[in-house]
Amino acid sequence: MSDNNLYIKNKKAYFEYHILDKYTAGIKLLGTEIKSIREGKANINDAFCTFVDDMLYVRNLHIAEYSHGSFYNHEAKRDRTLLLQKKELKKLKTRTQEKGLTIIPLAMFISERGFAKLEIGLAQGKKAFDKRETMKERDVKVELDRVMKR
């Protein structure tokens, strides 16, 4: 998989949450981690972001161990620092202190300069009826596509 085509998406995020705001953050990684990401061996489905002091961390981001790594290999699910501007961090921290708002990773990709980036979203959890409405809209769209192709 080439660097330009790498786009790892969190498919559950749009079903489980209403996305209010999106940000692109850099990730502080080790050498074997970026090599493993370039091979496409990362999973962001169970990941979430949290503040520790004034730093934003992503937790449960699974990056598989690098196949050619020796004893320098990384731990698969360690906490990783997200790199954002101070004003963005301050804004996110105040918004997450509101009731029901959280920060979740939406997608991971490699930038044009070769850096791993994480698209994060400020999200509010959906209720059960919202999820049913999303499934209903998806079914209607599939039905319309099917009719249009005939």
CYANA upper distance limits for C-alpha pairs under 8 A (distance plus 0.5 A):
  1 MET  CA      5 ASN  CA      7.39
  1 MET  CA      6 LEU  CA      7.33
  1 MET  CA     38 ARG  CA      7.86
  1 MET  CA     39 GLU  CA      6.82
  1 MET  CA     40 GLY  CA      7.53
  2 SER  CA      6 LEU  CA      7.10
  2 SER  CA     38 ARG  CA      7.89
  3 ASP  CA     38 ARG  CA      6.60
  3 ASP  CA    110 ILE  CA      6.56
  3 ASP  CA    114 GLY  CA      7.93
  4 ASN  CA    110 ILE  CA      7.14
  4 ASN  CA    111 SER  CA      8.06
  4 ASN  CA    112 GLU  CA      7.72
  6 LEU  CA     38 ARG  CA      7.73
  6 LEU  CA     40 GLY  CA      7.32
  6 LEU  CA    108 MET  CA      8.50
  6 LEU  CA    109 PHE  CA      6.08
  6 LEU  CA    110 ILE  CA      6.85
  7 TYR  CA    107 ALA  CA      7.27
  7 TYR  CA    108 MET  CA      6.28
  7 TYR  CA    109 PHE  CA      5.20
  7 TYR  CA    110 ILE  CA      8.01
  8 ILE  CA     40 GLY  CA      8.09
  8 ILE  CA     42 ALA  CA      7.96
  8 ILE  CA     43 ASN  CA      7.94
  8 ILE  CA     44 ILE  CA      8.12
  8 ILE  CA    107 ALA  CA      5.96
  8 ILE  CA    108 MET  CA      5.51
  8 ILE  CA    109 PHE  CA      6.88
  9 LYS  CA     44 ILE  CA      7.87
  9 LYS  CA    106 LEU  CA      6.59
  9 LYS  CA    107 ALA  CA      4.80
  9 LYS  CA    108 MET  CA      6.99
 10 ASN  CA     14 TYR  CA      8.47
 10 ASN  CA     44 ILE  CA      6.44
 10 ASN  CA     45 ASN  CA      5.68
 10 ASN  CA    105 PRO  CA      7.55
 10 ASN  CA    106 LEU  CA      5.59
 10 ASN  CA    107 ALA  CA      6.26
 11 LYS  CA     15 PHE  CA      7.91
 11 LYS  CA     45 ASN  CA      7.77
 11 LYS  CA    106 LEU  CA      8.35
 12 LYS  CA     16 GLU  CA      6.50
 12 LYS  CA     45 ASN  CA      7.26
 13 ALA  CA     17 TYR  CA      6.26
 13 ALA  CA     45 ASN  CA      8.27
 13 ALA  CA    104 ILE  CA      8.00
 13 ALA  CA    105 PRO  CA      8.41
 13 ALA  CA    106 LEU  CA      6.96
 14 TYR  CA     18 HIS  CA      7.19
 14 TYR  CA     19 ILE  CA      7.62
 15 PHE  CA    126 LYS  CA      8.47
 15 PHE  CA    131 LYS  CA      7.00
 15 PHE  CA    134 THR  CA      7.60
 16 GLU  CA    125 GLY  CA      6.64
 16 GLU  CA    126 LYS  CA      6.23
 16 GLU  CA    131 LYS  CA      7.59
 17 TYR  CA    123 ALA  CA      6.27
 17 TYR  CA    124 GLN  CA      5.90
 17 TYR  CA    125 GLY  CA      4.88
 17 TYR  CA    126 LYS  CA      5.56
 18 HIS  CA    123 ALA  CA      5.97
 18 HIS  CA    124 GLN  CA      5.68
 18 HIS  CA    125 GLY  CA      6.72
 18 HIS  CA    126 LYS  CA      6.78
 19 ILE  CA    121 GLY  CA      6.52
 19 ILE  CA    122 LEU  CA      6.47
 19 ILE  CA    123 ALA  CA      4.99
 19 ILE  CA    124 GLN  CA      7.13
 20 LEU  CA    121 GLY  CA      7.51
 20 LEU  CA    122 LEU  CA      6.03
 20 LEU  CA    123 ALA  CA      6.05
 20 LEU  CA    124 GLN  CA      7.85
 21 ASP  CA    121 GLY  CA      5.99
 21 ASP  CA    122 LEU  CA      5.58
 21 ASP  CA    123 ALA  CA      7.77
 22 LYS  CA    119 GLU  CA      7.41
 22 LYS  CA    120 ILE  CA      6.26
 22 LYS  CA    121 GLY  CA      4.86
 22 LYS  CA    122 LEU  CA      6.87
 23 TYR  CA    119 GLU  CA      6.24
 23 TYR  CA    120 ILE  CA      5.81
 23 TYR  CA    121 GLY  CA      6.70
 24 THR  CA     84 LEU  CA      8.42
 24 THR  CA    117 LYS  CA      7.11
 24 THR  CA    118 LEU  CA      6.30
 24 THR  CA    119 GLU  CA      4.97
 24 THR  CA    120 ILE  CA      6.70
 25 ALA  CA     82 LEU  CA      6.49
 25 ALA  CA     83 LEU  CA      5.93
 25 ALA  CA     84 LEU  CA      6.02
 25 ALA  CA    117 LYS  CA      6.17
 25 ALA  CA    118 LEU  CA      5.73
 25 ALA  CA    119 GLU  CA      6.70
 25 ALA  CA    120 ILE  CA      7.62
 26 GLY  CA     82 LEU  CA      6.19
 26 GLY  CA     83 LEU  CA      5.26
 26 GLY  CA     84 LEU  CA      7.40
 26 GLY  CA    115 PHE  CA      7.98
 26 GLY  CA    116 ALA  CA      6.88
 26 GLY  CA    117 LYS  CA      5.15
 26 GLY  CA    118 LEU  CA      6.65
 27 ILE  CA     80 ARG  CA      7.30
 27 ILE  CA     81 THR  CA      6.47
 27 ILE  CA     82 LEU  CA      5.26
 27 ILE  CA     83 LEU  CA      6.38
 27 ILE  CA    116 ALA  CA      6.85
 27 ILE  CA    117 LYS  CA      6.62
 27 ILE  CA    118 LEU  CA      7.38
 28 LYS  CA     80 ARG  CA      6.73
 28 LYS  CA     81 THR  CA      5.89
 28 LYS  CA     82 LEU  CA      6.86
 28 LYS  CA     83 LEU  CA      7.59
 29 LEU  CA     33 GLU  CA      6.56
 29 LEU  CA     34 ILE  CA      7.05
 29 LEU  CA     80 ARG  CA      7.54
 30 LEU  CA     34 ILE  CA      7.19
 30 LEU  CA     74 HIS  CA      7.78
 31 GLY  CA     35 LYS  CA      7.07
 32 THR  CA     36 SER  CA      6.68
 32 THR  CA     65 GLU  CA      7.89
 32 THR  CA     66 TYR  CA      6.17
 32 THR  CA     69 GLY  CA      7.09
 32 THR  CA     72 TYR  CA      8.15
 32 THR  CA     73 ASN  CA      6.53
 32 THR  CA     74 HIS  CA      7.07
 33 GLU  CA     37 ILE  CA      6.70
 33 GLU  CA     63 ILE  CA      7.09
 33 GLU  CA     64 ALA  CA      8.33
 33 GLU  CA     65 GLU  CA      7.79
 33 GLU  CA     66 TYR  CA      7.41
 33 GLU  CA     74 HIS  CA      7.25
 34 ILE  CA     38 ARG  CA      6.66
 34 ILE  CA    116 ALA  CA      7.61
 35 LYS  CA     39 GLU  CA      7.03
 35 LYS  CA     66 TYR  CA      7.24
 36 SER  CA     40 GLY  CA      7.10
 36 SER  CA     41 LYS  CA      6.16
 36 SER  CA     42 ALA  CA      7.92
 36 SER  CA     63 ILE  CA      7.31
 36 SER  CA     64 ALA  CA      6.97
 36 SER  CA     65 GLU  CA      7.21
 36 SER  CA     66 TYR  CA      5.58
 36 SER  CA     67 SER  CA      8.32
 37 ILE  CA     41 LYS  CA      5.90
 37 ILE  CA     42 ALA  CA      6.29
 37 ILE  CA     63 ILE  CA      7.32
 37 ILE  CA    116 ALA  CA      8.44
 38 ARG  CA    110 ILE  CA      8.28
 41 LYS  CA     63 ILE  CA      6.57
 41 LYS  CA     64 ALA  CA      6.13
 42 ALA  CA     61 LEU  CA      8.03
 42 ALA  CA     62 HIS  CA      6.12
 42 ALA  CA     63 ILE  CA      4.87
 42 ALA  CA     64 ALA  CA      6.70
 43 ASN  CA     61 LEU  CA      6.82
 43 ASN  CA     62 HIS  CA      5.64
 43 ASN  CA     63 ILE  CA      6.98
 44 ILE  CA     60 ASN  CA      8.15
 44 ILE  CA     61 LEU  CA      5.78
 44 ILE  CA     62 HIS  CA      7.05
 44 ILE  CA    105 PRO  CA      7.31
 44 ILE  CA    106 LEU  CA      8.34
 44 ILE  CA    107 ALA  CA      8.00
 44 ILE  CA    108 MET  CA      8.33
 45 ASN  CA     61 LEU  CA      8.40
 46 ASP  CA     60 ASN  CA      6.59
 46 ASP  CA     61 LEU  CA      7.48
 47 ALA  CA     58 VAL  CA      7.21
 47 ALA  CA     59 ARG  CA      6.03
 47 ALA  CA     60 ASN  CA      5.05
 47 ALA  CA     61 LEU  CA      5.39
 47 ALA  CA     62 HIS  CA      8.36
 47 ALA  CA    104 ILE  CA      7.42
 47 ALA  CA    105 PRO  CA      7.11
 48 PHE  CA     58 VAL  CA      6.19
 48 PHE  CA     59 ARG  CA      5.99
 48 PHE  CA     60 ASN  CA      7.27
 48 PHE  CA     61 LEU  CA      8.22
 48 PHE  CA    103 ILE  CA      6.95
 48 PHE  CA    104 ILE  CA      5.29
 48 PHE  CA    105 PRO  CA      6.81
 49 CYS  CA     56 LEU  CA      7.25
 49 CYS  CA     57 TYR  CA      6.03
 49 CYS  CA     58 VAL  CA      4.81
 49 CYS  CA     59 ARG  CA      6.51
 49 CYS  CA    102 THR  CA      8.19
 49 CYS  CA    103 ILE  CA      5.83
 49 CYS  CA    104 ILE  CA      6.24
 49 CYS  CA    105 PRO  CA      7.79
 50 THR  CA     56 LEU  CA      6.26
 50 THR  CA     57 TYR  CA      5.92
 50 THR  CA     58 VAL  CA      6.92
 50 THR  CA     59 ARG  CA      7.94
 50 THR  CA    103 ILE  CA      7.74
 51 PHE  CA     55 MET  CA      6.13
 51 PHE  CA     56 LEU  CA      5.09
 51 PHE  CA     57 TYR  CA      6.65
 51 PHE  CA     93 LYS  CA      7.85
 52 VAL  CA     56 LEU  CA      6.96
 52 VAL  CA     57 TYR  CA      7.71
 54 ASP  CA     89 LEU  CA      8.15
 55 MET  CA     81 THR  CA      7.68
 55 MET  CA     82 LEU  CA      8.15
 55 MET  CA     89 LEU  CA      8.28
 56 LEU  CA     81 THR  CA      6.58
 56 LEU  CA     82 LEU  CA      6.05
 56 LEU  CA     83 LEU  CA      8.16
 56 LEU  CA     89 LEU  CA      7.89
 57 TYR  CA     79 ASP  CA      6.70
 57 TYR  CA     80 ARG  CA      5.96
 57 TYR  CA     81 THR  CA      5.05
 57 TYR  CA     82 LEU  CA      6.06
 58 VAL  CA     79 ASP  CA      6.27
 58 VAL  CA     80 ARG  CA      5.90
 58 VAL  CA     81 THR  CA      6.97
 58 VAL  CA     82 LEU  CA      7.27
 59 ARG  CA     77 LYS  CA      7.78
 59 ARG  CA     78 ARG  CA      7.42
 59 ARG  CA     79 ASP  CA      5.44
 59 ARG  CA     80 ARG  CA      7.37
 60 ASN  CA     77 LYS  CA      5.85
 60 ASN  CA     78 ARG  CA      7.56
 60 ASN  CA     79 ASP  CA      7.63
 61 LEU  CA     76 ALA  CA      8.43
 61 LEU  CA     77 LYS  CA      6.20
 61 LEU  CA     78 ARG  CA      7.96
 61 LEU  CA     79 ASP  CA      8.11
 62 HIS  CA     76 ALA  CA      5.97
 62 HIS  CA     77 LYS  CA      5.42
 63 ILE  CA     76 ALA  CA      5.65
 63 ILE  CA     77 LYS  CA      7.23
 64 ALA  CA     76 ALA  CA      5.97
 65 GLU  CA     69 GLY  CA      7.99
 65 GLU  CA     73 ASN  CA      6.83
 65 GLU  CA     74 HIS  CA      6.84
 65 GLU  CA     75 GLU  CA      7.66
 65 GLU  CA     76 ALA  CA      6.58
 66 TYR  CA     73 ASN  CA      7.10
 66 TYR  CA     74 HIS  CA      8.47
 69 GLY  CA     73 ASN  CA      5.68
 84 LEU  CA     88 GLU  CA      6.87
 84 LEU  CA     89 LEU  CA      6.84
 85 GLN  CA     89 LEU  CA      6.79
 86 LYS  CA     90 LYS  CA      6.61
 87 LYS  CA     91 LYS  CA      6.62
 88 GLU  CA     92 LEU  CA      6.60
 89 LEU  CA     93 LYS  CA      6.54
 90 LYS  CA     94 THR  CA      6.81
 91 LYS  CA     95 ARG  CA      6.71
 92 LEU  CA     96 THR  CA      6.55
 92 LEU  CA    122 LEU  CA      8.13
 93 LYS  CA     97 GLN  CA      6.99
 94 THR  CA     98 GLU  CA      7.66
 95 ARG  CA    101 LEU  CA      7.54
 96 THR  CA    100 GLY  CA      8.28
 96 THR  CA    101 LEU  CA      5.63
 96 THR  CA    102 THR  CA      6.09
 96 THR  CA    103 ILE  CA      7.91
 96 THR  CA    122 LEU  CA      8.40
 97 GLN  CA    101 LEU  CA      7.88
100 GLY  CA    124 GLN  CA      6.32
100 GLY  CA    125 GLY  CA      7.38
101 LEU  CA    122 LEU  CA      7.27
101 LEU  CA    123 ALA  CA      6.09
101 LEU  CA    124 GLN  CA      5.32
101 LEU  CA    125 GLY  CA      7.91
102 THR  CA    122 LEU  CA      6.33
102 THR  CA    123 ALA  CA      5.85
102 THR  CA    124 GLN  CA      6.92
103 ILE  CA    120 ILE  CA      7.14
103 ILE  CA    121 GLY  CA      6.11
103 ILE  CA    122 LEU  CA      5.19
103 ILE  CA    123 ALA  CA      6.44
104 ILE  CA    120 ILE  CA      6.08
104 ILE  CA    121 GLY  CA      5.99
104 ILE  CA    122 LEU  CA      7.19
104 ILE  CA    123 ALA  CA      7.41
105 PRO  CA    118 LEU  CA      7.15
105 PRO  CA    119 GLU  CA      6.42
105 PRO  CA    120 ILE  CA      4.75
105 PRO  CA    121 GLY  CA      6.75
106 LEU  CA    118 LEU  CA      7.96
106 LEU  CA    119 GLU  CA      5.93
106 LEU  CA    120 ILE  CA      5.81
106 LEU  CA    121 GLY  CA      6.90
107 ALA  CA    118 LEU  CA      6.35
107 ALA  CA    119 GLU  CA      5.57
107 ALA  CA    120 ILE  CA      7.67
108 MET  CA    116 ALA  CA      7.64
108 MET  CA    117 LYS  CA      6.24
108 MET  CA    118 LEU  CA      5.00
108 MET  CA    119 GLU  CA      6.65
109 PHE  CA    116 ALA  CA      6.34
109 PHE  CA    117 LYS  CA      5.90
109 PHE  CA    118 LEU  CA      7.03
110 ILE  CA    114 GLY  CA      6.17
110 ILE  CA    115 PHE  CA      5.95
110 ILE  CA    116 ALA  CA      5.03
110 ILE  CA    117 LYS  CA      6.43
111 SER  CA    115 PHE  CA      5.77
111 SER  CA    116 ALA  CA      6.78
111 SER  CA    117 LYS  CA      7.05
126 LYS  CA    130 ASP  CA      6.26
126 LYS  CA    131 LYS  CA      7.06
127 LYS  CA    131 LYS  CA      7.05
128 ALA  CA    132 ARG  CA      6.91
129 PHE  CA    133 GLU  CA      6.69
130 ASP  CA    134 THR  CA      6.77
131 LYS  CA    135 MET  CA      6.80
132 ARG  CA    136 LYS  CA      6.64
133 GLU  CA    137 GLU  CA      6.69
134 THR  CA    138 ARG  CA      6.74
135 MET  CA    139 ASP  CA      6.74
136 LYS  CA    140 VAL  CA      6.76
137 GLU  CA    141 LYS  CA      6.71
138 ARG  CA    142 VAL  CA      6.78
139 ASP  CA    143 GLU  CA      6.67
140 VAL  CA    144 LEU  CA      6.66
141 LYS  CA    145 ASP  CA      6.69
142 VAL  CA    146 ARG  CA      6.67
143 GLU  CA    147 VAL  CA      6.75
144 LEU  CA    148 MET  CA      6.56
145 ASP  CA    149 LYS  CA      6.79
146 ARG  CA    150 ARG  CA      7.38
